[in-house]
Amino acid sequence: MDFSKLLGLQSLLSGGKKQIAPQETEVIQEEVNMPPPLKKPPIPEVEIEDVSAYREHLIEKEGKRNEAYKPTKKEDEPWTVGYGHTGPEVIEGMVITDDKAYEYLDEDILKRLPAIRTEFPDFDLYPESVRVPMLGSWYRGGLGAWDDTRGFIKEGEWDKAADAILDNNEYREALTQKGRDKGMRGLVSRFEEFSDALRRHGEKVQGNATGGMV
């Protein structure tokens, strides 16, 4: 055997390894020096307003119906479902679950709160005893039509606002047999409770030493 050739082959192989090694080292070094992945910023939590007081009030006043119905026999009465929910999606024969009724109720409350706050900038300064029946009246569409009531509330004329609540044709009709036949009987207590809430708040404001809103 020619040992000189064997030694030459080993030398060649060793030289080849020396050429490969630096390349492997460079690749490893490049991977080590790669920048860390970017971290996504945390998603801010959305604060959900507590509407439980409004919800409880409307559950009591509206009652729940899982099948679409018309609350009164008035000609223009819209189809209603759940806790007084109306809209183009509510049609005759529609049936919803209890969970959907609660979902509609919260959606309707959260939809109306911005509107009533726009109309009454001091809304959140009123006590809950006033805000709850006020939202309840706005919910069923009554307060928006009572220009005198709205003006008196904004001016802090609570007794006049309480009187104006009961000085409207809908309330007067609800007191009659014709109104009862139309299914308007339940409106009487809602009008009177809201009127009483305004009057009691007025008495409290008058009794306050500073005369400010409480």
ChimeraX attribute file (.defattr): number of C-alpha atoms within 10 A of each C-alpha:
attribute: neighborCount
match mode: 1-to-1
recipient: residues
	/A:1	5
	/A:2	6
	/A:3	8
	/A:4	8
	/A:5	10
	/A:6	11
	/A:7	11
	/A:8	11
	/A:9	12
	/A:10	11
	/A:11	12
	/A:12	11
	/A:13	11
	/A:14	11
	/A:15	11
	/A:16	11
	/A:17	11
	/A:18	10
	/A:19	10
	/A:20	10
	/A:21	10
	/A:22	11
	/A:23	11
	/A:24	11
	/A:25	10
	/A:26	11
	/A:27	10
	/A:28	11
	/A:29	11
	/A:30	10
	/A:31	9
	/A:32	10
	/A:33	8
	/A:34	8
	/A:35	7
	/A:36	7
	/A:37	6
	/A:38	6
	/A:39	6
	/A:40	6
	/A:41	6
	/A:42	6
	/A:43	6
	/A:44	6
	/A:45	6
	/A:46	6
	/A:47	6
	/A:48	7
	/A:49	7
	/A:50	9
	/A:51	13
	/A:52	10
	/A:53	12
	/A:54	20
	/A:55	19
	/A:56	11
	/A:57	14
	/A:58	23
	/A:59	15
	/A:60	10
	/A:61	16
	/A:62	16
	/A:63	11
	/A:64	18
	/A:65	18
	/A:66	16
	/A:67	17
	/A:68	21
	/A:69	20
	/A:70	16
	/A:71	16
	/A:72	17
	/A:73	14
	/A:74	13
	/A:75	7
	/A:76	8
	/A:77	12
	/A:78	20
	/A:79	22
	/A:80	23
	/A:81	27
	/A:82	26
	/A:83	24
	/A:84	24
	/A:85	22
	/A:86	19
	/A:87	10
	/A:88	7
	/A:89	10
	/A:90	18
	/A:91	16
	/A:92	14
	/A:93	9
	/A:94	14
	/A:95	17
	/A:96	14
	/A:97	12
	/A:98	14
	/A:99	10
	/A:100	14
	/A:101	20
	/A:102	16
	/A:103	13
	/A:104	18
	/A:105	20
	/A:106	17
	/A:107	12
	/A:108	17
	/A:109	18
	/A:110	15
	/A:111	12
	/A:112	16
	/A:113	16
	/A:114	12
	/A:115	11
	/A:116	19
	/A:117	12
	/A:118	11
	/A:119	13
	/A:120	15
	/A:121	11
	/A:122	13
	/A:123	19
	/A:124	11
	/A:125	12
	/A:126	13
	/A:127	13
	/A:128	14
	/A:129	14
	/A:130	20
	/A:131	20
	/A:132	21
	/A:133	21
	/A:134	20
	/A:135	20
	/A:136	22
	/A:137	18
	/A:138	18
	/A:139	21
	/A:140	14
	/A:141	11
	/A:142	15
	/A:143	18
	/A:144	14
	/A:145	11
	/A:146	15
	/A:147	10
	/A:148	15
	/A:149	22
	/A:150	17
	/A:151	14
	/A:152	17
	/A:153	18
	/A:154	15
	/A:155	10
	/A:156	16
	/A:157	15
	/A:158	23
	/A:159	18
	/A:160	18
	/A:161	25
	/A:162	25
	/A:163	18
	/A:164	17
	/A:165	21
	/A:166	17
	/A:167	15
	/A:168	13
	/A:169	9
	/A:170	15
	/A:171	20
	/A:172	12
	/A:173	17
	/A:174	21
	/A:175	16
	/A:176	13
	/A:177	12
	/A:178	12
	/A:179	19
	/A:180	17
	/A:181	13
	/A:182	16
	/A:183	16
	/A:184	21
	/A:185	19
	/A:186	13
	/A:187	19
	/A:188	17
	/A:189	13
	/A:190	16
	/A:191	20
	/A:192	16
	/A:193	14
	/A:194	23
	/A:195	23
	/A:196	17
	/A:197	20
	/A:198	27
	/A:199	20
	/A:200	17
	/A:201	21
	/A:202	21
	/A:203	12
	/A:204	14
	/A:205	17
	/A:206	14
	/A:207	11
	/A:208	12
	/A:209	8
	/A:210	9
	/A:211	10
	/A:212	10
	/A:213	15
	/A:214	12
